[in-house]
Amino acid sequence: MGGIFIMGGFLITWASTSMMEYDLKEDRIPLYYVLIVGLIISLCGIVAFENLIMVYIFIELSTFLAVGIVMIKDEEKNYKAGMKYLLLSLLASSILLMGLIILYNITSSIMIDEIGIRLNNLSTSKDKIFFIPLY
């Protein structure tokens, strides 16, 4: 799966080389490529780790790098779009974090393999879990 991100990043980088001269200022072009490489590495980190805390950290890192790519131009519409993207992704990641906390409370593990085994054991046991809606 990480190979897909690497190939996609290579294609994006290759396709963007001809457009960078027209879209960005000369001093921002190296920063653009640093952000692209960082985003590719963070997406590979999401796929590579089996620890949910590390996955969450790499999701946040990829969010900040993607916002940097959106806001790299010096136009006001890019700053507005980047701030909207940042706020909505932080809202979504906080909901994800609450879900991870609930999952940890049920399984007492942060490793993806162990969570799968423990949830499978819970579904086959006679004890049923009733979720109380969070208000």
LUMKEFI-711015 format. One line per 8 residues: their letters; for each residue x, y negated, z negated of N, C-alpha, C. Coordinates in Angstrom, 2 decimals, decimal comma, padded with zeros to 5 digits. Example, Ala and Ser with C-alpha at 12.3 -4.5 7.8 and 13.67 -1.06 7.14 Angstrom:
2
as> 013,19:005,69:-007,80:012,30:004,50:-007,80:013,20:003,30:-007,80 ~ 012,85:002,25:-007,08:013,67:001,06:-007,14:012,90:-000,03:-007,87
END
This chain:
135
mggifimg> 000,82:001,20:000,00:000,00:000,00:000,00:000,86:-001,26:000,00 ~ 001,98:-001,19:-000,71:002,89:-002,33:-000,72:003,46:-002,62:000,66 ~ 003,62:-001,55:001,47:004,11:-001,72:002,83:003,16:-002,54:003,68 ~ 001,87:-002,41:003,41:000,88:-003,20:004,15:001,06:-004,69:003,84 ~ 001,29:-005,01:002,57:001,51:-006,41:002,19:002,81:-006,94:002,81 ~ 003,85:-006,11:002,82:005,12:-006,54:003,40:004,98:-006,78:004,90 ~ 004,32:-005,86:005,60:004,11:-006,04:007,04:003,23:-007,25:007,33 ~ 002,16:-007,43:006,54:001,31:-008,60:006,71:002,07:-009,89:006,47
gflitwas> 002,89:-009,92:005,44:003,70:-011,10:005,15:004,72:-011,37:006,25 ~ 005,31:-010,30:006,79:006,25:-010,48:007,89:005,54:-011,07:009,11 ~ 004,35:-010,57:009,41:003,60:-011,09:010,56:003,18:-012,54:010,35 ~ 002,75:-012,88:009,14:002,37:-014,26:008,84:003,58:-015,19:008,97 ~ 004,71:-014,76:008,43:005,91:-015,57:008,50:006,36:-015,74:009,94 ~ 006,33:-014,67:010,71:006,73:-014,74:012,11:005,80:-015,64:012,92 ~ 004,49:-015,54:012,68:003,53:-016,36:013,42:003,60:-017,83:013,00 ~ 003,97:-018,08:011,77:003,95:-019,47:011,30:005,21:-020,25:011,66
tsmmeydl> 006,23:-019,59:012,17:007,47:-020,32:012,48:007,27:-021,37:013,56 ~ 006,42:-021,08:014,53:006,22:-022,06:015,61:005,28:-023,19:015,19 ~ 004,43:-022,97:014,19:003,46:-023,98:013,79:003,98:-024,90:012,69 ~ 005,03:-024,51:011,98:005,50:-025,28:010,85:006,02:-026,65:011,25 ~ 006,56:-026,77:012,45:007,10:-028,06:012,88:006,01:-029,12:012,97 ~ 004,79:-028,71:013,30:003,70:-029,66:013,49:002,87:-029,88:012,23 ~ 002,81:-028,87:011,36:001,93:-028,95:010,20:002,58:-029,55:008,96 ~ 003,85:-029,26:008,74:004,51:-029,67:007,50:005,64:-030,63:007,76
kedriply> 005,95:-031,39:006,71:007,14:-032,23:006,77:008,37:-031,33:006,72 ~ 009,46:-031,85:007,21:010,70:-031,06:007,33:011,19:-030,55:005,97 ~ 011,04:-031,37:004,92:011,55:-030,97:003,61:010,66:-029,94:002,91 ~ 009,44:-029,73:003,38:008,52:-028,78:002,74:008,57:-027,39:003,37 ~ 009,22:-027,24:004,50:009,25:-025,94:005,19:009,94:-024,86:004,36 ~ 011,10:-025,12:003,73:011,70:-024,07:002,88:010,80:-023,69:001,70 ~ 010,12:-024,66:001,11:009,22:-024,38:000,01:008,07:-023,47:000,46 ~ 007,58:-023,69:001,68:006,51:-022,85:002,23:006,97:-021,39:002,30
yvlivgli> 008,16:-021,16:002,80:008,64:-019,79:002,94:008,94:-019,15:001,59 ~ 009,39:-019,95:000,62:009,59:-019,42:-000,74:008,25:-019,00:-001,34 ~ 007,21:-019,81:-001,12:005,88:-019,46:-001,64:005,33:-018,21:-000,95 ~ 005,55:-018,08:000,35:005,08:-016,88:001,07:005,78:-015,63:000,55 ~ 007,09:-015,69:000,39:007,84:-014,53:-000,12:007,41:-014,21:-001,55 ~ 007,22:-015,23:-002,37:006,73:-014,99:-003,74:005,35:-014,37:-003,76 ~ 004,48:-014,80:-002,87:003,14:-014,23:-002,79:003,19:-012,77:-002,37 ~ 004,06:-012,45:-001,42:004,20:-011,05:-000,99:004,72:-010,19:-002,14
islcgiva> 005,69:-010,70:-002,88:006,24:-009,94:-004,01:005,18:-009,75:-005,10 ~ 004,39:-010,79:-005,37:003,36:-010,65:-006,41:002,26:-009,69:-005,97 ~ 001,91:-009,68:-004,70:000,90:-008,72:-004,23:001,43:-007,29:-004,29 ~ 002,71:-007,11:-003,99:003,31:-005,78:-004,16:003,37:-005,38:-005,63 ~ 003,58:-006,34:-006,51:003,58:-006,06:-007,94:002,22:-005,62:-008,45 ~ 001,16:-006,19:-007,88:-000,20:-005,77:-008,27:-000,40:-004,30:-007,94 ~ 000,09:-003,87:-006,81:-000,11:-002,49:-006,36:000,85:-001,54:-007,08 ~ 002,05:-002,00:-007,40:003,09:-001,11:-007,91:002,91:-000,70:-009,36
fenlimvy> 002,41:-001,58:-010,20:002,37:-001,30:-011,63:001,10:-000,53:-012,02 ~ 001,25:000,32:-013,03:000,11:001,06:-013,56:-000,35:000,50:-014,90 ~ 000,25:-000,57:-015,32:-000,08:-001,22:-016,58:-001,02:-002,39:-016,27 ~ -002,19:-002,42:-016,89:-003,18:-003,44:-016,57:-002,73:-004,84:-016,97 ~ -001,89:-004,96:-017,97:-001,39:-006,28:-018,36:-000,48:-006,82:-017,26 ~ 000,38:-005,98:-016,72:001,27:-006,41:-015,63:000,45:-006,73:-014,38 ~ -000,57:-005,96:-014,11:-001,43:-006,23:-012,96:-002,10:-007,59:-013,13 ~ -002,59:-007,89:-014,32:-003,22:-009,18:-014,59:-002,21:-010,33:-014,42
ifielstf> -000,99:-010,14:-014,91:000,04:-011,18:-014,77:000,35:-011,43:-013,30 ~ 000,45:-010,38:-012,51:000,74:-010,56:-011,09:-000,45:-011,16:-010,34 ~ -001,66:-010,89:-010,79:-002,83:-011,55:-010,19:-002,77:-013,05:-010,45 ~ -002,43:-013,43:-011,67:-002,30:-014,86:-011,98:-001,16:-015,50:-011,20 ~ -000,05:-014,80:-011,09:001,09:-015,33:-010,34:000,71:-015,53:-008,87 ~ 000,01:-014,56:-008,29:-000,39:-014,71:-006,89:-001,40:-015,84:-006,72 ~ -002,21:-016,08:-007,74:-003,14:-017,21:-007,68:-002,39:-018,53:-007,59 ~ -001,41:-018,72:-008,45:-000,65:-019,98:-008,45:000,15:-020,16:-007,17
lavgivmi> 000,70:-019,07:-006,65:001,46:-019,17:-005,40:000,54:-019,49:-004,23 ~ -000,65:-018,88:-004,20:-001,59:-019,17:-003,12:-002,09:-020,61:-003,20 ~ -002,28:-021,12:-004,40:-002,68:-022,53:-004,55:-001,56:-023,44:-004,06 ~ -000,32:-023,07:-004,32:000,80:-023,84:-003,81:000,84:-023,87:-002,29 ~ 000,50:-022,75:-001,67:000,47:-022,70:-000,21:-000,65:-023,59:000,33 ~ -001,79:-023,57:-000,34:-002,91:-024,41:000,11:-002,57:-025,89:-000,05 ~ -001,89:-026,25:-001,13:-001,64:-027,66:-001,43:-000,32:-028,18:-000,88 ~ 000,35:-027,44:-000,03:001,68:-027,85:000,41:001,65:-029,05:001,35
kdeeknyk> 000,54:-029,28:002,01:000,43:-030,47:002,85:000,16:-031,69:001,97 ~ 000,44:-032,85:002,47:000,24:-034,08:001,71:-001,10:-034,74:002,01 ~ -002,12:-033,95:002,23:-003,45:-034,50:002,52:-004,36:-034,29:001,33 ~ -005,27:-035,24:001,14:-006,16:-035,19:-000,02:-007,10:-033,99:000,04 ~ -007,54:-033,61:001,24:-008,45:-032,47:001,35:-007,76:-031,17:000,94 ~ -006,45:-031,08:001,14:-005,73:-029,90:000,69:-005,61:-029,86:-000,83 ~ -005,42:-031,02:-001,45:-005,37:-031,06:-002,91:-006,72:-030,69:-003,51 ~ -007,80:-031,17:-002,92:-009,14:-030,83:-003,42:-009,41:-029,34:-003,25
agmkylll> -009,06:-028,81:-002,08:-009,28:-027,38:-001,84:-008,44:-026,53:-002,80 ~ -007,21:-026,95:-003,05:-006,35:-026,21:-003,97:-006,88:-026,22:-005,39 ~ -007,39:-027,38:-005,83:-007,93:-027,46:-007,19:-009,21:-026,62:-007,32 ~ -010,06:-026,65:-006,30:-011,26:-025,82:-006,33:-010,89:-024,34:-006,37 ~ -009,91:-023,97:-005,56:-009,45:-022,58:-005,53:-008,87:-022,17:-006,88 ~ -008,10:-023,05:-007,48:-007,50:-022,76:-008,77:-008,57:-022,60:-009,85 ~ -009,53:-023,50:-009,90:-010,57:-023,42:-010,93:-011,42:-022,17:-010,77 ~ -011,81:-021,86:-009,55:-012,65:-020,67:-009,33:-011,88:-019,38:-009,60
sllassil> -010,61:-019,35:-009,24:-009,84:-018,14:-009,50:-009,54:-017,97:-010,98 ~ -009,35:-019,07:-011,70:-009,16:-018,96:-013,14:-010,44:-018,50:-013,84 ~ -011,58:-018,95:-013,34:-012,85:-018,46:-013,88:-012,99:-016,96:-013,63 ~ -012,68:-016,52:-012,41:-012,78:-015,10:-012,08:-011,78:-014,27:-012,87 ~ -010,57:-014,78:-013,06:-009,58:-014,02:-013,80:-009,91:-013,96:-015,29 ~ -010,60:-014,98:-015,82:-011,02:-014,89:-017,23:-012,11:-013,84:-017,39 ~ -012,99:-013,72:-016,41:-014,00:-012,65:-016,45:-013,33:-011,29:-016,33 ~ -012,31:-011,20:-015,47:-011,54:-009,96:-015,35:-010,85:-009,62:-016,66
lmgliily> -010,31:-010,61:-017,34:-009,64:-010,38:-018,61:-010,62:-009,88:-019,66 ~ -011,83:-010,43:-019,69:-012,85:-009,92:-020,62:-013,18:-008,47:-020,31 ~ -013,28:-008,13:-019,02:-013,54:-006,75:-018,64:-012,41:-005,82:-019,04 ~ -011,17:-006,29:-018,92:-010,03:-005,48:-019,34:-010,03:-005,27:-020,85 ~ -010,44:-006,28:-021,59:-010,52:-006,14:-023,05:-011,59:-005,12:-023,43 ~ -012,73:-005,18:-022,77:-013,80:-004,19:-023,03:-013,32:-002,79:-022,67 ~ -012,62:-002,67:-021,53:-012,09:-001,37:-021,11:-011,06:-000,85:-022,10 ~ -010,24:-001,75:-022,65:-009,27:-001,34:-023,66:-009,97:-000,89:-024,94
nitssimi> -011,04:-001,59:-025,33:-011,78:-001,19:-026,53:-012,41:000,19:-026,37 ~ -012,82:000,54:-025,17:-013,43:001,85:-024,93:-012,39:002,95:-024,88 ~ -011,27:002,71:-024,20:-010,30:003,77:-023,95:-009,05:003,71:-024,82 ~ -008,76:002,59:-025,45:-007,56:002,38:-026,26:-006,28:002,58:-025,45 ~ -006,32:002,21:-024,17:-005,14:002,34:-023,33:-005,13:001,22:-022,29 ~ -003,91:000,86:-021,86:-003,78:-000,12:-020,78:-003,19:000,51:-019,53 ~ -002,87:001,80:-019,58:-002,33:002,51:-018,43:-003,48:003,04:-017,58 ~ -003,42:002,81:-016,27:-004,53:003,13:-015,39:-004,81:004,63:-015,37
deigirln> -003,77:005,47:-015,36:-003,97:006,92:-015,35:-004,68:007,39:-016,62 ~ -004,22:006,90:-017,76:-004,84:007,29:-019,03:-006,28:006,81:-019,12 ~ -006,56:005,63:-018,60:-007,93:005,11:-018,62:-008,84:006,02:-017,81 ~ -008,37:006,47:-016,64:-009,17:007,38:-015,83:-009,46:008,68:-016,53 ~ -008,45:009,23:-017,20:-008,64:010,50:-017,93:-009,60:010,31:-019,08 ~ -009,44:009,24:-019,83:-010,29:009,01:-021,01:-011,73:008,68:-020,61 ~ -011,91:007,94:-019,53:-013,28:007,68:-019,07:-013,94:008,94:-018,54 ~ -013,15:009,80:-017,91:-013,69:011,08:-017,45:-014,09:011,95:-018,63
nlstskdk> -013,29:011,94:-019,69:-013,64:012,71:-020,89:-014,88:012,14:-021,57 ~ -015,03:010,82:-021,55:-016,21:010,21:-022,16:-017,48:010,55:-021,37 ~ -017,37:010,63:-020,05:-018,56:010,90:-019,25:-018,99:012,35:-019,36 ~ -018,06:013,26:-019,69:-018,43:014,66:-019,81:-018,78:015,05:-021,25 ~ -018,48:014,18:-022,21:-018,80:014,51:-023,59:-020,27:014,25:-023,88 ~ -020,72:014,75:-025,02:-022,12:014,56:-025,39:-022,38:013,18:-025,97 ~ -021,32:012,50:-026,39:-021,47:011,15:-026,90:-021,68:010,19:-025,74 ~ -022,70:009,40:-025,81:-022,97:008,43:-024,76:-022,61:007,05:-025,27
iffiply> -022,14:006,24:-024,40:-021,77:004,86:-024,74:-022,88:003,95:-024,27 ~ -023,40:003,17:-025,18:-024,41:002,18:-024,84:-023,77:000,81:-024,92 ~ -023,87:000,08:-023,84:-023,28:-001,25:-023,80:-024,33:-002,26:-024,22 ~ -023,93:-003,13:-025,13:-024,80:-004,22:-025,57:-024,51:-005,41:-024,67 ~ -025,52:-005,97:-024,04:-025,26:-007,13:-023,18:-024,63:-008,27:-023,97 ~ -023,65:-008,90:-023,34:-022,98:-010,04:-023,99:-023,72:-011,32:-023,67 ~ -024,19:-012,00:-024,67:-024,91:-013,27:-024,48:-024,08:-014,41:-024,98
END
